[in-house]
Amino acid sequence: PTLDSVRLHCLVQYNFTQRHPTMLMGVSGTAKTVTIEKFLQKAKQLEGMSDCNYKKINFSSMTTPQQFYNALDDMVEKMGPNYGPKGGGQLALFIDDVNMPEINEWGDQITNEIVRQVIEAHEYCSLDKGAAGDKKRIRNILYLAAMSHPTGGKNDIPNRLKRHFAVFNVPLPDTISIQQIFGTIFENRFGSQYPENVRSVAKELTKMSIEFWRAIGKKMLPTPAKFHYFFNLRDLSNIAQGLMHIGMFADPDRPDKRASSTPWEIFSDPQLLVAAWKNECTRVFADKLNTVDDKKWFDANIQAQIDKTFGKEMADACKEPQYFCNFMREPIIDQETGEQAEPAPKIYEPATIEEMRAKLYTFMQAHNETPIGRIRKLDLVLFDIAVKHVARISRIISLPRGNLLMVGVGGSGKQSLTRLATFVAGYDYATVTISKGFGVNQLFDAIRDQYIQAAMKRPVTFVFTDNEIKQEVFLEYINSFLSNGEIPGLFATDQRDGAVNEIRPIGKKDPMQKGIFEETPDYLWKYFINRVRERLHFVLCFSPVGEKFRTRARKFPALISSCSINWLFPWPPEALLSVSQTTLSKFQMETDDKTKEGLRDLMAAIHMMMLERSEEYLTRYRREVYSTPKSYLSFIASYTDVYRQKHAEVSESADKINNGLLKLQQAADDVRVMRTKLQEKEVKLGQARKETDALVKEIEARTAEAEAKRAEVEKVKNKLEADAAVVKAGEESAMEDLRKAEPTLKRAVEALDSITANDFTTLKKLTSPPPLIKRIFDGVAVLLHQPLNVPGAEPVKNKIWITDSWETSGKALAGDAKTLNVLKDFGQNKKDLINEETCELLLPYLYMEDFNRERAASACGNVAGLCTWVRAMYDYINIAKVVAPKKERLRIAQNELKVANKKKEAEEEVLNRVTMEVRKFNEQFEEANGKKMALEEDAANTKKRMDSANNLIGALAGERERWTQQSNEFKDIIRRLVGDVALSCAFISYCGPFNAEFRHQLLHQYFLGKCKQLKIPVTDNINIVKFLVDETRVADWQLEGLPADSHSTQNAIMITTSSKWPLMIDPQGQALSWIRRRSEKNGSKVSQLNDKKFLIHLQEQLGNGRPMIVENLPQEIDPMIDPILEKQISKSGKNYGIKINDQDMAYDENFSFYMTTKLPNPSFPPELFAKCLIIDFTVTMQGLEQQLLSQVISKEKAELNEESAKLTEEINNNEKRRKNLEDRLLAHLANSKGNLIDDVTLIETLQETKD
């Protein structure tokens, strides 16, 4: 404490105990707020104030009476007829920056009028529904306030309000007091544990800091362009805080270690302590400077301060900056398990640029392997400035209550560098997602979520860009957080109770709360807010362009006073060179290293050139154009894409043409070879003809001989066929007779089959069988040639009967069991042996009238079958006597036929031999004739192919000459690609916002001139249109309605070539008309941002991959479409998606997005230039003349207009067809595997091309 601070504390305490409102007034940084807060923290110790709590409200220029009402209403509750502090007791209400609310046009501060009413009348009117206007009387509230002096454009408060306060001025401490404050801090930090030389240097740090602080305060005065140049005691405190931070843990999750100090080896050298002091001064003072001259003044004067204090030797030793960071350590590994025991300690320590760069690349790789990193990959080139910025961001967010204001034009890397620094720190990275209806409620939801995240889980870096400030009131709430950590109305009662309950177990475990922790709701809430303030780090990314930043800084002072400022300058040349070098070193090009180095310099020079030319364009045409670092990155990315594409096109054309020429040369060589072969083939053909003629004569002779022999054989064959017919007839006659005997034989067989062995047994039993039986057995005996009695006759019953031989043989046959089988065998095999004598012996028996089956059956039953058998044998032999001569004759004829057949076979064998000889000669003839014909055909084909080849070579003579010329140019074309592509991509990336005159100047004077200066191969007077597109495509655009002037054609090339979505400045509507006609065939949709169905249309087009055209864009573009402009596309499996208006939408890769505005001279911010391609589509004089001429012709000579359109389309189609045919011809030539003259398709294509 100092004399002033003790005196002020006593005055505040006296007025407070007398319940009189107190106000402190002073310049910024005089500890007004700290003085009151420290007093209020101990107010309960005062007599009669043990039940006194306090609340703080921060006013800003945007604080409205409604907000003050809400904050006050949230602090009180009804107590009988009156209202008092919630929970009872007393409440000290501290209103900071009470003079900040805006003064309206009538000179009133309406917010402070409500404050006056509350202090003066102890009441305010209710705004609650159903009770609006009812007065709320409040009791037990004491009031304190703080404000800045009403000078330098700052407001004063109404006298009617000021009269209620006891006002005390808070002056800046004098030098002795400041030395006392900071001297004590440094003495405690660098105590006896450090070497004497270090302690002696530390003693000088306070004096050095004060002297330099006063010097920079006098030199760097605030101006409209440097409105943030305020240097107060906070800056000295920040320097001291930074020095205290060196060598300590910077981990919010380990506050016990963070609070402890460890003697550290770096301070064994006093030079490093001075270097650390210089680094902290640079971070506190120089990082907020916004001009190069101011930076140079700072560098010179801080060196002078070191020289003045420690001498030239120390100043020279500290001339080169020493950098500090807290991310160089490695995790602590358990030696036994090999696993991470503790995370890497975050110790703020010195490091070189190269060490930090290498470590940051490791972190970036690790980030890209995380799930979030795979969706939003970090692919940064960490040049020196980028490394320094990451270290600065890391330093700020590692400090408790460290908040950062990043100031730089859009696309300078503010958000990307913050994402990397956040990952390095191990924090969560948070942003707000702007939707169409995004308002205060949505902002509160986003901030509330981060409060909970920071307090209960991991620390959070909350990035908020000026593009996301849809309402200025957003900054009111951010200002409130930056000032005191609380945002009025952020938490409802139940939400607040939930947060208090969740924070309780965390507070119990907090080592910093040991012995002081209370479980009262008020204490827990304060602990929750303090924890949030320490662990929730706002990083505000603002653009310095325009008046908004200055206005906001004035209206919301905490943006400057409670944030460290890091001003991002345009990338210096060395950064630009580093980025281009990094890209080009990995890119394969057909050029030498010297040219590649020149290309690197050209890229950087073009970007620096564009920064200067943009200023010139603003001066000449009053149009604002910004070239951001993202434009440079886009330029480099487009260069690699276009070079790769153009090189592939030229290489492909070269290959086609060279292959075509090679094929044509091969064809000419083939003609010479074919001519020689044709002569050889004609000689072979003559020899083949002679051989064929000789074979023909031999074949004719042999054929005549064979024909004579064939006639002889035919004659013999005819006679044999006649004899065979006769034999066949005799055979058939004999067989017919034999078939007649078959029924007789069948009866004999059936008769035998009907007899059984029992039948014979029955006969044996007969002593004297009937005579018929005896005679039947006699017949059997006759056939079997058995003994018989002498034939005779005897009378029996007045009839004459043949004397039987029963006793001689019949009885024996009847008694033999084998007789039946003998008879069967006889019938089958021996019946043909019956002779005429046997038949004569049988006749007497057969002539007997009873010798039949019926009489036999009645006499002897089944044995009667023998009767049938005997008669059948007799009948058969009578038939056989007729057939036998026939069979004999047949046998003789057959023998004669066999002899004749043998003779015929012999003759046929002779004929076959002769025929084979003839066939052999024929085969030889066919072979020889085939060879002759093949030779004739081959010779004819060779001649035909030779003629075709000559015709082909002659037909391609013109093309060959042209292709030869082109082939000779290809190497030079590829050599010039380095410069041609650079100029084309620079034109696309940078020249869109400029008019035709300025574009021509940029391209031909600046870009081309620099290219030649650096000796980079380039085409003189390069025509961008012809280089990037062919004439047929331009003609297609014109048929779709694009004006025919070169400016419009350039615009079309930019739209179709750039990787960014185009935003066209189109006051005359010609761009919209062309885009509409061009994309209508693809199902385009035209809408406006304020269209109620805009999101519906957008979602439909996104999912279906169709064009979306947004017309009539205002100057302030809704950030809702930022995800489209920035192409924040995510991939899940095979599907793509994008999040817009807090809604996940499907994304098709064929989707295209076009924007137009009718504003003739819009003032778009740099961020928009970084996100999209802005193109000036304002009609040119030439384009206007053509359009007016077209209108006149369409009115006066409509038929000419129609005919012109038809002719243009016809010419374009013919040109396309010619190009297509030439490509086909070259493709056929290149891909032809055999001889060219055998390729029918090639000949047809050639003929079609000629036609």
Residue, then its C-alpha position, 0 to 999 in steps of 0.5 A: p500500500t501507498l499513502d494515496s491508497v491508504r488515504l483513499h481507502c479511509l475516505v471510502q470506508y468513512n462514507f460507506t459506513q455513513r451509508h453515503p454513496t461514494m464515487l471514485m474518478g480518475v484516468s484509466g489505470t489508476a486502480k479505481t475499480v481495484t480499490i473499491e473491489k478490495f474494500l468491498q471484499k473486506a466490508k463485512q469486517l466493518e462494524g454493522m456490515s457483517d451481513c453486507n454482500y456486494k454486486k458489481i455492474n459494468f456500464s458501457s455505451m450500450t447499457t440501456p435502462q432495461q439492462f440496468y433494470n434487469a440487473l437490479d431486479d435480479m439482485v432483490e426480492k420482495m420483503g413485505p411491502n418493500y424489496g431488499p437484497k436476495g437472502g436478506g442483509q445489506l447489499a453494496l452495489f458498485i457501478d463501474d464506468v457509470n459515465m459510459p452510457e450514451i447521451n441521446e440527441w437531447g443531451d440526456q443519459i437516460t440510463n443514468e436517470i434511472v440510476r439517479q431515481v433509484i439512489e434518490a427515491h429508493e424506488y423504481c417502476s416495475l416492468d413485469k407483466g400485469a404490474a407494469g408501472d407499479k413502484k418497487r421500493i428498495r431498502n438496504i442497498l448502498y451505492l458506489a461508483a467509478m468513472s473516468h475523467p470526462t475529457g478526451g471525448k468521454n461522457d460526464i454524468p448528469n449533475r442531478l446524479k453526481r450530487h448524490f455521490a461523495v466524489f473523490n479524484v484518484p490521481l496517478p501514483d507518483t514515481i516514488s509510490i510506483q517504485q515502492i509498489f513494483g520494487t517490492i514485487f521484484e524484490n520478493r520475486f528475486g530474493s536471496q536465492y538468486p545470485e547477487n548480480v541477478r538481484s542487482v539487475a532486478k533492482e533496476l527493473t522497476k526504474m527501467s520499467i517506469e522510465f520506459w512506460r513514461a517515455i512511451g506514454k509521451k511519445m505514443l499518444p492516442t489519435p483517431a488512427k491510434f485510439h487504443y494507444f493508452f499506456n497506464l499502470r495496468d501495463l506496468s502490472n502486466i510487465a511484472q506479471g509476465l516476469m513473475h510468470i517466467g519459470m513457473f507452471a502455467d497450468p490452470d488445472r494445477p493452481d498449487k504448482r502455478a502459485s509456487s516459484t522455483p529458482w531457475e537456472i536461466f536467472s543465473d545469468p543477468q543478461l537473460l533477466v534483462a532479455a526477459w524484461k525486454n520480451e515482456c515490455t515488447r509483449v505489453f507495449a509493442d504488440k499493440l502498436n499498429t505502425v511500422d514506424d512506431k515499432k521501430w521507435f520502440d525497438a530503438n528506445i528500449q535498446a537505448q533504455i538498456d544501454k542507459t541502465f546497464g551499458k552498451e555491452m548489455a545492450d548489444a547482448c540483448k539486441e536480438p530478441q529472446y522469445f519465451c513460451n510454455f510449450m517446449r517441455e515433454p510429458i513425464i513418462d513412467q520409467e516402469t510402464g513407459e506410459q505418460a505419468e503426467p502431462a507436459p509441464k507448462i513452464y514459461e521459458p526461453a526458446t528459439i524460433e526454430e525450436m518453437r517452430a519444430k514443436l508447433y509442427t508436432f502439435m499441428q500434426a497431433h491436432n490433425e489426427t484428432p476427430i476435430g482435426r480430421i474435419r477441420k485440418l490445420d495446414l499452416v506454414l509456420f513462418d517466423i511471424a506466425v510462430k511469434h503470434v502463436a507464442r503470444i496467444s499461448r502466453i495470454i491464454s495461459l495467464p489467469r483471466g487472460n483475454l486477447l484482442m487480435v486485430g488484423v484484416g480478414g484472412s491474416g490467420k487470427q482464428s487459425l493461429t488461435r486454434l493452434a495455440t488453444f490445442v497447444a495449451g490443451y484447452d477447448y476451442a469454442t465459437v458461436t454458430i451464427s444462424k438466421g435468427f441469432g440473437v441475445n438468447q442464442l448468445f447467452d446459450a453459447i456463453r452459458d455453455q462455455y461458463i459451465q465447460a470452463a468451470m467444471k471441465r477444461p479451460v476454454t478459448f472462446v473465439f468471437t469475431d466482429n463478423e459474428i456481432k449481429q447486434e451491438v448489444f452482444l458487445e455489451y455482454i462481452n464487455s461485462f464479462l471482461s470487466n467483472g466476469e458476470i453477465p446480467g441475466l445470463f443465468a436464471t435462478d435454477q441455472r444458477d443453483g445448478a452451477v453452484n451445486e456442480i462447483r461445490p465438490i470442485g471447490k472442496k478439492d481446490p488446494m487454493q481454497k484450503g482453509i477459506f472455502e465456504e459452502t454458502p450460495d454467495y461464496l460458491w457463486k463468487y468462486f464459480i465466477n472467479r473460476v470462470r474468469e480464470r479459465l474462460h479466455f475470450v479471444l476477440c478477432f477484429s478487423p481494423v478497417g473502417e470506423k466500427f472498431r474505433t467506435r466499439a472500442r470507445k463504447f466498450p472500454a473493457l475491449i481495450s482495458s481488459c484485453s491484451i492487444n496483439w496487432l497483426f500486420p500484413w504479412p512481411p515479404e519474408a513471411l510471404l516468401s516462406v509460404s511460397q517456398t514451403t509450397l513450391s519446394k514440395f511441388q514438382m515443376e519442369t524448370d530449374d531451381k533458379t527459376k523456381e526461386g524467382l517464382r517464389d520471389l514473384m509470388a511475394a512481390i505480386h502480393m506486396m504489389m497488390l497492397e500498394r495498387s489497392e491504395e492507388y485504386l482507392t485514390r483514383y476510383r474511390r473503391e475499396v479493394y483488399s488483398t488479404p493473406k488468404s488471397y495470397l494462399s489462394f493464389i499459391a493454391s491456384y498456381t499449383d492446380v493450374y500449373r498441374q492442369k496446364h502441364a498435363e494438357v500441354s504434355e498430353s498434346a505433345d504426346k499426341i502430336n509427337n506420337g502422330l508424327l512418329k506414326l506418320q514417319q513410320a508409315a513413310d518408312d513402311v511404304r519403302v519397305m512395302r515397295t521392296k517386299l512387293q518386288e520380292k513377292e512378284v518373283k515368288l508369284g511367277q515361280a508359283r504359277k509355273e508350279t501350279d501349271a505343271l500340277v494341273k497337267e499331271i492331275e488331268a492325266r491321272t484323272a482320265e485314268a481314274e475315270a476309265k477304271r471307274a467305268e469298269v468297276e461300275k459295270v461289274k458293280n451293276k452286274l453284281e447288283a442284278d445277281a444279288a437281286v435274283v439271289k435275294a428273290g430266291e431267298e425270300s421265296a424259300m423263307e416264305d415257304l419256311r414261314k408256312a411250316e412254322p404253324t405246323l412246328k408250333r403245333a408240334v411244340e405245343a402238343l409236346d408241352s401239353i404232355t407231362a411225366n405223369d401222363f407217361t406214368t399213367l400209360k405204364k400202368l396200362t396192361s393193354p393200352p387202346p390200339l390208337i395209343k399203340r399206333i401213336f407210339d408206332g408213329v413215334a418209333v417210325l420217326l425216331h427210327q426205333p425197331l418195328n414189327v413187320p408191318g401187317a394188317e389184322p381185323v379188329k371189330n370188323k375193321i382192318w388195323i395195322t399191326d402195332s409194335w407196342e411190345t417191340s418199342g412202343k411200350a419202352l418209349a412210353g415207359d422211358a421218362k426221357t422220351l418227352n425230352v428226346l422228342k423235343d430235341f428231335g423237333q428242334n434239331k433233327k426234323d430235317l433228317i426225316n427222309e421219304e422212306t420214313c414218310e412212307l412208313l407213316l402214311p398208313y398210320l396217318y390215313m387211319e380215320d381215328f389218327n387225330r387229336e380228338r380221338a386220341a384225347s378221348a382215348c389217352g388224355n394229354v398223351a394225344g399230343l403225340c398224335t399231333w406231334v407225329r402228324a406235324m412232323y410229317d406235314y413239315i417234312n412235306i413242306a421242307k421237300v419243296v423248300a430244299p431245292k430252293k435253298e440249294r439253288l440259293r446256296i449256289a447263287q450266294n457262293e457265286l455272289k461272294v466270288a463276284n463281290k471279291k472281284k468287285e472289291a479288287e477292282e474298287e481297291v484299284l479304283n481307290r488307289v487311283t482316286m487317292e493319287v488324283r486326290k493327292f495331286n488335287e491337294q498339291f494343286e490346291e496347296a500350290n494354287g492357294k500359295k499362288m492366290a495368297l501371293e497374288e492377294d498379298a501382292a495386291n494388298t501390299k500395292k493397295r496399302m502402299d497406295s493408301a499409305n501414300n494417300l494418307i501421308g499426302a492427306l496429312a501433309g498439312e497437318r504434319e507440317r502444323w504438328t511439326q511446328q507445334s512439336n517444336e514449340f512444346k518445350d518452349i510452351i512448357r518452359r514458359l508455363v512457369g510465368d504464364v501460370a503465375l500471371s494467370c493465377a495472379f490475375i484470377s486471385y487479385c484482379g476481380p474487383f478492379n475495372a478493365e483499365f486497371r486490370h490491364q495495367l496490373l497484368h501487363q505493366y506490373f505482373l509481366g514487368k516483375c516477371k521479366q525483371l526476375k527473368i522468369p520465362v513468360t509469354d510476351n503480351i500474354n492473352i489470359v483469355k486464350f491461355l485459360v480457355d478455348e474460343t468455343r467455350v467463350a462462344d458458349w458463354q456468349l450464346e448464354g448471354l455473356p457480353a462479348d467484351s473482354h472484361s466480361t470474358q475475364n469475369a467469366i473465366m474468374i467465376t469458372t476457374s477460381s476455387k472461391w465462390p464469386l460475389m459479382i458487383d452487378p449494378q446493370g444485372q448482366a452477370l445475373s442474367w448470364i448466370r441464370r441462363r447458364s445454370e438453368k439447365n442444371g436446375s438453379k434456384v434464385s433467391q435472396l438472403n431476406d427470403k423467408k424460404f431462403l434456407i429451404h431453397l438452400q438446403e434443397q440445392l445443397g443436397n441435390g448438387r444444383p446451383m444456388i444464386v443469391e441476388n441483391l446482396p446488401q453491404e452487410i452480409d449475414p454471417m449465416i452463409d459463412p460455412i458455405l463461403e469458407k467451405q466448412i464441409s465435413k465427411s462422414g463415410k461416403n457422405y458430405g455435410i455442412k452445418i448452416n444456421d445450426q442445422d446439419m445439411a447434406y452436401d453434394e459436390n456438384f453444388s455451386f454458389y453465386m452471389t450478386t449485388k446491385l450496389p455500384n460501389p459497395s464497401f465490403p470488409p477485408e474478411l469478405f475479400a478473404k472468403c469469396l472472389i469479388i468481381d466487378f461486373t459493371v458494364t464497360m463502354q465496349g460492352l454497353e456499345q455492343q448491348l445497345l447495338s444488339q438492342v437496336i438491331s433486334k428492333e430494326k432488323a430482327e431477322l439479322n439478329e436471329e441470323s447472326a445468332k444462328l451463324t455464331e452458334e453454327i461457327n461455334n459448333n463447327e469449331k467444336r467439331r473440328k477440334n473434336l475431329e482433330d483430337r480423335l485423329l491424334a488419338h487414333l494416331a497415338n493409340s494405333k497399335g498396327n499399321l496406320i493404313d490398316d486402321v479403317t476408323l483412322i481413315e474414316t476420321l481423316q476423311e471426315t476431318k478433310d470434308 
